[in-house]
Amino acid sequence: MTAETAAEMDRIVARYPNSRSAVMPLLHLMQSEQGEITIGAIGAIAERLDLTTAEVSAVSTFYTMYKRRRVGEHHIGVCTNTLCAVLGGDAVYDALSRRLGIGHNETTPDGRFHLERIECQAACTHAPVMTVDWEFMDDQTPASAVGVIDRLDAGEPVASTRGPMIRDFAATEHTLAFPDDGLAGEGTPVDALMLAGLTVARERGMSAPAANSQQGQESQQSVESEESSR
């Protein structure tokens, strides 16, 4: 481990009253440098936080963003769950798989791209979606998704749909360890389609009942009555 990495670990740990809360950002830090979570990284984090390697391994294997095999320069994630699948997510994935010549959780021989099927990107409003280094690329088609890969492969700048310009996997992982990177204001994080429900509610004068409203009180009394009868 370099002195710079050790210093960055200390900066992360210093944020938390309970040092074990630093496990996840430390995993992202290690992944930003190594492209994966190695046994050595797990050991270093466990030693720094006075945890067992089993405790750190439990976190790194529970969350799918932590990889146990090396990711390429760019991580490409394609949502193929429910709504994205209905709207063409599988077709997007298949087109990218053919373009890259790799399958799920595989990296191209030149180390440029890693492809992954993802169960949910939490972006159903703009399905089908994919992410590049965890940045959103909304409303994709097979052709547009392949176009993103072509531009990245050619070294051309690519802007994410709702965030900053695409950098690379290592840079995004470092941001997940140190979120205050000055990029939060880039892009348009929320658009009219995402706010459609709120817009309609305002147009119709709809609002959630206040906590102390009659409706709220009746609802609470109903819950309490049901619980007492059990």
SVG drawing of the C-alpha trace seen along z (x, -y; Angstrom):
<svg xmlns="http://www.w3.org/2000/svg" viewBox="-61 -24 65 39">
<polyline fill="none" stroke="black" stroke-width="0.4" points="0.0,0.0 1.3,-3.5 1.6,-6.3 -1.0,-8.2 -3.5,-5.3 -2.9,-5.0 -3.5,-8.7 -6.8,-8.5 -7.9,-5.7 -7.3,-7.8 -9.3,-10.7 -12.3,-8.4 -12.1,-6.8 -11.9,-10.2 -15.4,-11.0 -17.1,-8.4 -17.7,-8.3 -17.8,-4.5 -14.9,-3.5 -16.6,-0.3 -19.0,-2.6 -16.1,-3.3 -16.1,0.2 -18.0,-0.6 -16.2,-3.8 -12.9,-2.1 -13.9,0.8 -14.7,-1.7 -11.3,-3.3 -9.5,0.0 -11.6,0.8 -10.7,-2.5 -7.0,-1.5 -7.1,2.2 -10.2,2.5 -11.5,5.2 -11.7,6.2 -8.7,8.4 -7.9,10.5 -5.1,8.0 -7.6,5.1 -9.9,6.9 -7.0,7.6 -5.9,4.0 -9.4,2.7 -9.9,5.2 -6.6,4.2 -7.3,0.5 -10.8,0.8 -9.9,3.5 -12.4,5.9 -12.0,9.5 -11.5,10.3 -14.8,12.2 -16.6,9.0 -15.2,7.1 -15.7,10.0 -19.4,10.2 -19.9,6.6 -17.9,6.9 -19.7,10.1 -23.2,8.8 -23.2,5.7 -22.8,6.4 -21.0,3.1 -17.9,4.7 -16.3,6.9 -14.2,10.0 -12.7,10.1 -11.0,7.2 -13.2,4.7 -12.0,3.0 -11.5,-0.7 -15.2,-1.1 -18.0,0.8 -21.1,1.2 -24.2,2.2 -27.5,3.0 -30.8,3.3 -32.7,6.4 -35.3,6.4 -39.1,6.1 -39.8,2.8 -36.5,2.4 -36.9,6.0 -40.4,5.3 -39.1,2.2 -36.1,3.8 -33.4,4.2 -32.5,7.7 -32.1,6.5 -29.8,3.7 -27.7,6.2 -27.6,8.7 -26.4,5.9 -23.7,4.9 -22.6,8.5 -22.2,8.9 -20.4,5.6 -17.9,6.4 -17.7,10.1 -18.2,10.9 -21.0,12.0 -22.2,11.3 -19.4,10.3 -16.7,10.6 -14.1,8.1 -12.8,7.6 -9.3,9.0 -7.9,5.5 -9.2,4.5 -11.4,1.7 -14.9,2.8 -16.6,5.0 -20.2,6.0 -22.8,6.9 -26.5,7.7 -28.0,5.7 -31.2,6.6 -32.4,3.0 -30.9,-0.4 -33.7,-2.2 -34.5,-4.3 -37.7,-2.8 -39.0,-6.2 -36.4,-6.1 -36.3,-2.4 -34.5,-0.8 -31.4,-2.1 -27.8,-1.2 -24.9,-2.7 -21.4,-3.5 -19.1,-3.5 -22.3,-3.9 -23.5,-7.0 -26.9,-6.8 -27.6,-6.5 -31.4,-6.7 -33.9,-5.6 -31.5,-3.3 -32.0,-1.3 -29.6,1.4 -28.3,-1.1 -27.8,-4.0 -26.1,-1.7 -23.6,-0.4 -23.1,-4.0 -22.0,-4.8 -19.4,-2.0 -18.2,-3.1 -17.6,-6.6 -15.8,-5.5 -13.7,-3.1 -12.7,-5.9 -11.7,-8.1 -14.5,-10.6 -16.2,-12.4 -19.5,-10.9 -21.9,-12.7 -24.1,-10.8 -27.8,-11.5 -28.2,-12.9 -24.7,-13.5 -21.1,-14.5 -19.1,-13.4 -18.1,-9.8 -14.6,-9.4 -13.7,-5.8 -14.5,-3.1 -11.6,-4.0 -12.5,-7.7 -16.2,-6.9 -15.1,-4.5 -12.9,-7.2 -15.9,-9.5 -17.9,-6.9 -15.1,-7.0 -14.9,-10.8 -18.2,-12.1 -17.3,-15.8 -15.5,-15.9 -17.1,-19.1 -19.2,-17.2 -22.6,-17.2 -23.9,-20.2 -23.1,-18.8 -25.9,-17.5 -29.6,-17.5 -30.3,-15.1 -34.1,-15.5 -36.3,-16.1 -40.0,-16.8 -40.8,-13.1 -39.4,-12.1 -41.5,-14.9 -44.7,-14.1 -46.5,-12.8 -45.7,-15.8 -46.7,-18.1 -50.1,-16.5 -50.6,-16.6 -49.9,-20.3 -52.1,-21.1 -55.0,-19.3 -54.3,-20.7 -53.5,-17.3 -51.4,-17.0 -50.6,-14.4 -52.7,-14.7 -51.0,-16.5 -49.9,-14.4 -52.4,-16.1 -55.3,-16.1 -58.6,-14.3 -57.8,-11.8 -54.4,-11.1 -55.8,-10.7 -58.4,-8.3 -55.8,-6.3 -53.6,-6.1 -56.5,-5.1 -57.4,-2.3 -53.8,-1.0 -53.8,-1.1 -57.1,0.7 -56.0,3.4 -52.8,3.9 -54.6,4.2 -57.0,6.8 -54.1,9.2"/>
</svg>
